Amino acid sequence: MIGAPSAFAHAPLSKHPISDMLSGYDQGVADAKDPLKPECHIYIWHSPNGFINQTKEFIDICVLGFCSIAGPDASMDERGADFWCSDGPSPAGWMVGQTITDNYTCKFGPAN
């Protein structure tokens, strides 16, 4: 899905940016630390937590928090969150329209 149409440009600005940044960082770090057990607990993958329902401040800092743990070669390629750590938070987004699958893969790996 990386490279597919994204809607990041439409993320609203926060009325409470500090709160959104703190929450975004905590969620990004927690998602990167998920032990990837048979049941995923990745916050951003569960409705209504995807980037489509977040502010720009939350998204930017969530990506930075995630990448601080997962490393610069990691990526997230899911309908609720779509980014490459090596690109930083600016191009992060989410899928719009029909997606290929409704199932999340629950795995991380280096960007290929």
C-alpha positions in Angstrom: 0.0 0.0 0.0 3.0 2.3 0.4 2.8 4.6 -2.6 -0.9 4.1 -3.0 -3.2 7.2 -2.7 -3.0 8.7 0.7 -4.9 11.4 2.4 -2.3 12.9 4.8 -2.9 16.4 3.4 -6.3 16.4 5.0 -5.3 15.7 8.6 -6.7 18.4 10.7 -4.6 20.6 13.0 -5.1 20.0 16.7 -6.8 22.4 19.1 -4.7 20.7 21.8 -1.3 20.0 20.1 0.7 19.2 23.2 -1.8 16.6 24.3 -1.9 15.1 20.8 1.8 15.0 20.6 2.2 13.3 23.9 -0.4 10.8 23.1 0.9 10.2 19.6 4.5 9.6 20.8 3.3 7.1 23.5 1.1 5.2 21.0 3.9 5.1 18.4 6.4 3.7 20.9 3.9 1.2 22.3 3.0 0.0 18.8 6.7 -0.5 17.9 7.1 -2.5 21.1 4.1 -4.8 20.5 5.4 -8.4 21.0 3.5 -9.5 17.9 1.7 -12.3 19.6 -1.0 -14.2 17.8 -3.3 -11.3 18.8 -2.1 -7.9 17.6 -2.5 -5.0 20.0 -1.3 -2.3 17.6 -3.3 0.7 18.5 -3.2 2.4 15.2 -4.6 -0.6 13.4 -7.8 -0.8 15.3 -10.8 1.3 14.3 -11.3 4.1 15.0 -7.6 4.8 15.9 -6.2 5.0 12.3 -4.5 8.1 11.1 -7.8 9.1 9.3 -9.2 10.0 12.8 -6.0 11.7 14.1 -4.6 15.2 13.9 -1.4 16.2 12.1 0.4 16.6 15.4 -0.6 13.1 16.6 0.5 11.5 13.2 3.9 13.3 13.1 4.9 12.3 16.6 3.4 8.8 16.4 5.6 8.1 13.4 8.6 9.5 15.2 7.8 7.5 18.4 7.3 4.3 16.4 10.5 4.8 14.4 12.6 5.6 17.5 12.0 2.0 18.6 11.5 0.1 15.3 14.5 1.8 13.6 15.1 3.8 10.4 14.5 0.8 8.0 11.0 0.0 9.4 7.7 0.8 7.8 4.0 0.4 8.4 2.0 -0.5 5.4 -1.6 -0.9 6.5 -4.8 0.8 5.6 -4.9 2.8 8.9 -1.3 4.0 8.8 1.1 4.1 5.9 4.7 5.3 6.3 8.4 4.6 5.9 10.6 5.5 8.9 13.4 6.5 6.5 11.1 9.2 5.1 10.1 10.8 8.4 6.6 11.8 9.3 5.8 14.2 6.5 4.6 11.7 3.9 2.7 9.5 6.4 -0.9 8.9 5.5 -3.7 6.3 5.4 -5.5 4.5 2.6 -8.4 6.1 0.9 -11.1 4.2 -1.0 -11.1 0.4 -1.6 -8.2 -1.6 0.0 -6.9 -4.9 -1.1 -7.6 -6.6 2.2 -9.4 -6.0 5.5 -7.0 -8.1 7.4 -4.0 -6.7 9.1 -0.8 -8.7 8.8 0.6 -8.0 12.3 4.3 -8.0 11.4 7.0 -5.5 10.9 10.0 -5.7 8.8 12.6 -3.6 7.1 11.5 -1.4 4.2 12.2 -3.2 0.9 
